């Protein structure tokens, strides 16, 4: 009997210990610092030997219960310079430079050849393959050698690097082109990095733990693009009556089995000669103090309408599963010394959106299930 009590007591204390360890809140300032450093490392690695800064806008998201996701915005070909009638390009993210050289053929027509820096002609599929290989190499280097610098992650957390872009990648060869919509991602568990650092695995072993995915998002991508377009339009100055976006750039990260995270930055005013104009209301000639007061007064209305918009238009994302989450991270307009958050995270489950869409959940009750975290 005493032995049984001791076992129960030990199990209870162990449970408390585990709960305390994993129940501790994340030091957000430290996490933000770690992610910014990691973004810079990933940006530098992704540029490879190219002098073009392709990935200055690497985005990262820490998602409690999941891990960290880094998103690399991909492009097709990025123009660098022209020399002697030849156009020099660097393929997005590959760190390789190719020369597109034009010359007349026997019929007097212009022929275009894609060659590497040594003058060797390359086929479109060769360029695509090399681009993929170099991207894999860069992702591997980051995950194995630098990802462990992100502190506070649990052993079960994932570290994901994914290549995403709104434009197709096009690899040219002569008059033909190979178009690719594939999105590449790589992920590893924090526990594998811990084992590697402790000497329980060698480098080759830990590299084998990295999971690479290469797939065409297809209809799901169109689904998310449509939603991003809707929100972009909603928060342009002529439609919004609170804050607005400066461009139609809304990023998103899709995580299978977890959900979708969108992100955007909103603004409130412009300034000229020390006076401010609030675009969405038309007020002008405001001092800094008057401008700040108006911005703070706008916040409750912005939060309320944002929750409603997330419900009304989140229903268009048919690819979101009931158990997955729709999360929207919004960096708010700058307002120093103001009593308002700098960033909010608004989230709702796929189940809530589907129930609201079917009419089995009222808007009032659905709004109660929309969570808002303020930072």
C-alpha positions in Angstrom: 0.0 0.0 0.0 2.8 2.4 0.9 4.6 1.5 -2.3 1.4 2.4 -4.3 1.1 5.7 -2.5 4.8 6.5 -3.2 4.2 5.7 -6.9 1.1 7.9 -7.0 2.9 10.7 -5.2 5.9 10.5 -7.5 3.7 10.5 -10.6 1.8 13.5 -9.3 5.0 15.5 -8.6 6.3 14.5 -12.0 3.1 15.7 -13.6 3.4 19.0 -11.8 7.0 19.4 -12.9 6.1 18.7 -16.5 3.2 21.0 -16.4 5.3 23.8 -14.9 8.1 23.3 -17.4 5.8 23.4 -20.4 3.3 25.7 -19.0 5.8 28.6 -18.6 5.1 31.4 -21.0 7.4 32.1 -23.8 9.7 35.1 -23.5 8.3 36.9 -26.6 11.1 39.5 -26.7 13.8 36.8 -26.7 11.9 34.7 -29.3 11.5 37.8 -31.5 15.3 38.4 -31.3 16.1 34.8 -32.1 13.8 34.8 -35.1 15.3 38.1 -36.5 18.8 36.6 -36.2 17.6 33.4 -37.9 15.9 35.4 -40.7 19.2 37.2 -41.3 21.2 34.0 -41.5 18.6 32.4 -43.8 18.6 35.5 -46.0 22.4 35.4 -46.3 22.5 31.7 -47.1 19.7 32.0 -49.7 21.6 34.6 -51.6 24.5 32.2 -52.0 27.2 33.7 -54.2 24.8 36.1 -55.8 25.1 39.8 -54.9 21.4 40.3 -55.3 19.4 40.6 -52.0 16.6 38.3 -52.9 15.4 37.4 -49.5 15.6 40.5 -47.4 11.9 40.0 -46.6 12.1 36.5 -45.1 9.2 36.0 -42.8 9.0 33.9 -39.7 6.2 32.8 -37.4 6.3 31.1 -34.0 3.2 29.0 -33.6 2.7 27.6 -30.0 2.2 23.8 -30.1 3.7 23.5 -33.6 7.1 25.3 -33.9 8.6 27.9 -36.1 8.0 28.5 -39.8 10.2 30.5 -42.1 8.7 31.6 -45.5 11.0 32.6 -48.4 9.2 34.6 -51.0 10.2 33.2 -54.4 10.4 34.9 -57.7 10.9 33.8 -61.2 14.0 35.4 -62.7 15.4 38.6 -61.1 17.0 41.1 -63.4 20.6 42.0 -62.4 22.4 43.9 -65.3 23.0 44.0 -69.0 26.4 43.8 -70.6 27.3 43.7 -74.3 23.7 43.0 -75.4 23.4 40.0 -73.0 21.0 40.0 -70.1 22.3 38.5 -66.9 19.8 37.0 -64.5 19.9 35.2 -61.2 17.3 32.5 -60.7 15.2 33.1 -57.6 16.9 31.6 -54.6 19.3 29.4 -56.3 22.3 31.6 -56.0 23.2 30.8 -59.7 23.8 33.2 -62.5 22.8 32.5 -66.1 23.3 34.6 -69.2 20.5 34.9 -71.8 22.3 35.6 -75.0 20.5 36.4 -78.3 22.0 36.0 -81.8 20.5 35.7 -85.3 20.1 32.2 -86.8 20.5 31.2 -90.5 17.0 32.7 -91.3 17.9 35.9 -89.6 15.6 35.3 -86.7 16.8 35.9 -83.1 17.7 32.7 -81.2 17.9 32.8 -77.4 20.3 30.6 -75.6 20.6 30.2 -71.8 24.1 29.5 -70.7 25.9 29.3 -67.4 28.7 31.6 -66.4 31.2 29.3 -68.2 29.3 29.6 -71.4 27.8 26.1 -71.4 24.3 26.0 -72.8 21.6 24.8 -70.4 18.2 23.4 -71.0 15.2 24.7 -69.0 14.8 21.5 -67.1 18.5 21.6 -66.2 18.1 25.1 -64.7 15.1 24.0 -62.8 16.9 21.0 -61.4 19.9 23.0 -60.4 17.8 25.6 -58.8 16.0 22.9 -56.7 19.2 21.3 -55.7 20.8 24.5 -54.5 17.7 25.5 -52.6 17.7 22.1 -50.8 21.4 22.6 -50.0 20.7 26.1 -48.5 17.7 24.8 -46.5 19.8 21.9 -45.2 22.7 24.1 -44.1 20.3 26.4 -42.2 18.4 23.7 -40.4 21.4 21.6 -39.4 23.9 24.3 -38.5 21.9 27.3 -37.4 18.3 26.4 -36.5 19.2 25.3 -33.0 20.0 29.0 -32.2 16.3 29.5 -31.7 15.8 29.0 -28.0 12.7 28.1 -26.0 11.5 25.5 -28.5 10.2 22.2 -27.1 11.8 18.9 -28.4 8.5 18.1 -30.2 8.5 21.5 -32.0 9.1 21.6 -35.8 11.4 24.1 -37.6 10.1 24.6 -41.1 11.6 26.5 -44.1 9.3 26.8 -47.1 9.6 28.5 -50.4 6.4 30.2 -51.5 5.5 32.8 -54.1 2.5 34.2 -56.0 4.2 34.0 -59.3 5.1 30.9 -61.3 8.8 30.1 -61.7 9.8 30.2 -65.3 13.0 28.6 -66.6 13.9 29.7 -70.2 15.8 27.7 -72.8 15.7 29.0 -76.4 12.1 29.7 -77.4 10.8 27.2 -74.9 10.0 27.7 -71.3 9.4 25.3 -68.4 6.9 26.6 -65.9 6.8 25.4 -62.3 4.3 26.1 -59.5 6.0 23.7 -57.1 6.4 24.9 -53.5 9.3 23.4 -51.7 9.5 23.0 -47.9 11.9 21.4 -45.5 11.4 20.6 -41.8 13.1 19.0 -38.9 12.2 18.3 -35.2 14.0 20.2 -32.5 14.6 16.8 -30.8 16.7 15.7 -33.7 18.9 18.9 -33.5 19.3 18.3 -29.8 20.5 14.7 -30.4 22.9 16.0 -33.1 24.4 18.6 -30.8 24.8 16.0 -28.0 26.8 13.8 -30.4 24.1 11.1 -30.6 23.9 11.5 -34.4 26.5 12.5 -36.9 25.9 15.1 -39.7 24.7 12.6 -42.3 22.3 11.1 -39.8 20.7 14.4 -38.9 20.4 15.4 -42.6 18.4 12.2 -43.1 15.9 13.5 -40.5 15.0 16.5 -42.7 11.7 16.0 -44.5 11.5 17.7 -47.9 8.2 18.3 -49.7 7.8 19.4 -53.2 4.2 19.9 -54.4 1.9 21.9 -56.5 -0.7 23.6 -54.3 -3.2 23.7 -57.1 -6.7 24.6 -56.1 -5.8 25.1 -52.5 -3.4 27.9 -53.5 -6.2 29.6 -55.6 -8.4 29.3 -52.5 -5.9 31.2 -50.3 -5.1 33.7 -53.0 -8.7 34.6 -53.4 -9.1 35.1 -49.6 -5.9 37.3 -49.6 -7.2 39.3 -52.5 -10.5 39.9 -50.7 -8.8 41.1 -47.5 -6.4 43.3 -49.5 -9.4 45.0 -51.1 -11.3 45.4 -47.9 -8.4 47.4 -46.3 -7.6 49.7 -49.1 -8.1 53.4 -48.1 -11.3 53.8 -50.1 -13.2 50.9 -48.4 -11.7 50.9 -44.9 -12.9 53.4 -42.3 -10.1 52.7 -39.8 -6.6 51.5 -40.8 -5.5 50.6 -44.3 -2.8 48.6 -46.1 -0.2 50.3 -48.3 0.0 47.5 -50.9 -1.9 44.3 -51.8 0.8 42.2 -50.2 -0.7 39.7 -47.8 1.5 36.7 -47.0 0.4 33.3 -45.8 1.8 30.1 -44.5 -0.1 26.8 -45.0 0.7 24.0 -42.5 -1.0 20.6 -43.2 -2.9 19.4 -40.1 -2.5 22.8 -38.3 -4.0 25.5 -40.5 -3.2 28.7 -42.3 -1.5 31.8 -41.0 -1.9 35.1 -42.9 0.0 38.3 -42.1 -0.2 41.9 -43.1 0.8 45.4 -41.9 -1.7 48.3 -41.6 -1.2 52.0 -41.5 -3.3 55.0 -40.5 -1.9 58.3 -41.8 0.6 60.2 -43.8 2.5 63.3 -42.7 3.7 66.5 -44.4 5.6 69.3 -42.6 4.8 67.9 -39.2 1.0 67.7 -39.8 -0.9 64.5 -40.3 -3.6 63.3 -42.6 -5.8 60.2 -41.9 -6.5 58.7 -45.3 -9.6 56.7 -44.4 -11.5 59.6 -42.7 -10.1 62.5 -44.7 -9.0 64.4 -41.6 -6.0 66.6 -42.3 -3.8 69.2 -40.6 -3.6 67.1 -37.4 -0.8 67.5 -34.8 1.0 64.5 -33.6 -1.1 64.4 -30.4 -4.4 64.8 -32.3 -3.3 62.1 -34.8 -2.4 59.7 -32.0 -5.7 60.3 -30.2 -7.7 59.5 -33.4 -5.7 56.4 -34.0 -6.3 55.0 -30.5 -10.0 55.8 -30.8 -10.1 53.8 -34.1 -8.7 50.6 -32.6 -11.8 49.1 -31.0 -13.8 49.6 -34.3 -10.9 48.1 -36.3 -10.8 45.0 -34.1 -14.5 44.5 -34.2 -14.8 44.8 -38.0 -11.7 42.6 -38.5 -13.3 39.8 -36.5 -16.5 40.1 -38.5 -14.6 40.1 -41.8 -12.6 37.0 -40.8 -15.9 35.2 -40.2 -17.7 36.5 -43.3 -14.9 35.9 -45.8 -13.0 33.1 -44.0 -15.9 30.9 -45.2 -14.5 31.1 -48.8 -11.5 29.0 -47.8 -12.9 25.6 -48.6 -9.6 23.8 -48.2 -9.5 24.6 -44.4 -10.4 21.5 -42.4 -12.7 21.5 -39.3 -9.8 20.7 -37.0 -7.5 23.3 -38.5 -7.1 27.0 -37.6 -7.3 30.2 -39.6 -4.9 32.7 -38.0 -4.3 36.3 -39.1 -1.4 38.2 -37.7 -1.7 42.0 -38.1 1.1 44.5 -37.3 -0.7 47.6 -36.4 0.0 51.2 -37.3 2.8 52.9 -35.4 1.6 55.0 -32.5 4.4 55.6 -29.9 3.2 56.0 -26.4 -0.3 55.0 -27.3 -2.5 52.8 -25.2 -3.1 50.2 -27.9 -1.4 46.9 -29.0 1.5 46.9 -31.6 0.3 43.6 -33.0 -2.8 41.3 -32.8 -3.3 37.7 -33.7 -6.9 36.9 -34.6 -7.8 33.2 -35.0 -10.9 31.0 -35.6 -11.3 27.3 -36.2 -12.4 25.7 -39.4 -15.2 24.1 -37.5 -16.6 27.5 -36.4 -16.4 28.9 -40.0 -18.2 25.9 -41.5 -20.9 25.9 -38.8 -21.4 29.6 -39.4 -21.5 29.1 -43.2 -24.2 26.4 -42.8 -26.3 28.6 -40.5 -26.1 26.2 -37.6 -24.1 28.8 -35.6 -25.3 32.4 -35.3 -23.0 35.3 -36.0 -23.2 36.4 -32.4 -22.1 33.0 -31.1 -19.5 32.6 -33.9 -17.9 35.9 -32.9 -17.5 34.6 -29.4 -15.3 31.8 -30.8 -13.0 34.3 -32.6 -9.9 34.7 -30.4 -7.8 37.9 -30.3 -4.3 38.0 -28.8 -2.7 41.4 -28.3 1.0 42.2 -28.1 
